[in-house]
């Protein structure tokens, strides 16, 4: 049991630590609905994460485009108002 105090030795010689880690990983993925023993489920989960990442990045780009469009409309309206005021004088 003393060999499990040293991290380097723990990785190579503590079977109960490795077993506990494997059990924790399996339980965590089970909570997420993924059976890590089934490669297809793992691939589907990875694909889902990749899609979510792409969707998030696209949404961020869309938000930036929306802000730029609103700012452009505001500047155009302001310019139109200035032109109208100058035209009255």
URWO-V212810 format. One record per residue. N is the residue number from 0. RES is the residue in three letters. PHI is phi in whole degrees, 0 to 359 (NA if undefined). Layout:
BEGIN
<<N,RES,PHI> <N,RES,PHI>>
END
This chain:
BEGIN
<<0,UNK,NA> <1,UNK,297> <2,UNK,294> <3,UNK,275> <4,UNK,285> <5,UNK,283> <6,UNK,299> <7,UNK,299> <8,UNK,289> <9,UNK,298> <10,UNK,296> <11,UNK,266> <12,UNK,236> <13,UNK,260> <14,UNK,295> <15,UNK,289> <16,UNK,291> <17,UNK,296> <18,UNK,296> <19,UNK,295> <20,UNK,296> <21,UNK,299> <22,UNK,294> <23,UNK,295> <24,UNK,295> <25,UNK,300> <26,UNK,293> <27,UNK,298> <28,UNK,292> <29,UNK,296> <30,UNK,299> <31,UNK,280> <32,UNK,86> <33,UNK,240> <34,UNK,269> <35,UNK,289> <36,UNK,280> <37,UNK,255> <38,UNK,303> <39,UNK,295> <40,UNK,296> <41,UNK,294> <42,UNK,298> <43,UNK,298> <44,UNK,296> <45,UNK,298> <46,UNK,299> <47,UNK,297> <48,UNK,295> <49,UNK,296> <50,UNK,297> <51,UNK,299> <52,UNK,295> <53,UNK,297> <54,UNK,297> <55,UNK,297> <56,UNK,296> <57,UNK,296> <58,UNK,297> <59,UNK,297> <60,UNK,296> <61,UNK,295> <62,UNK,295> <63,UNK,296> <64,UNK,298> <65,UNK,296> <66,UNK,297> <67,UNK,296> <68,UNK,296> <69,UNK,297> <70,UNK,297> <71,UNK,297> <72,UNK,296> <73,UNK,296> <74,UNK,295> <75,UNK,296> <76,UNK,294> <77,UNK,297> <78,UNK,297> <79,UNK,298> <80,UNK,296> <81,UNK,296> <82,UNK,299> <83,UNK,294> <84,UNK,294> <85,UNK,291> <86,UNK,289> <87,UNK,281> <88,UNK,278>>
END
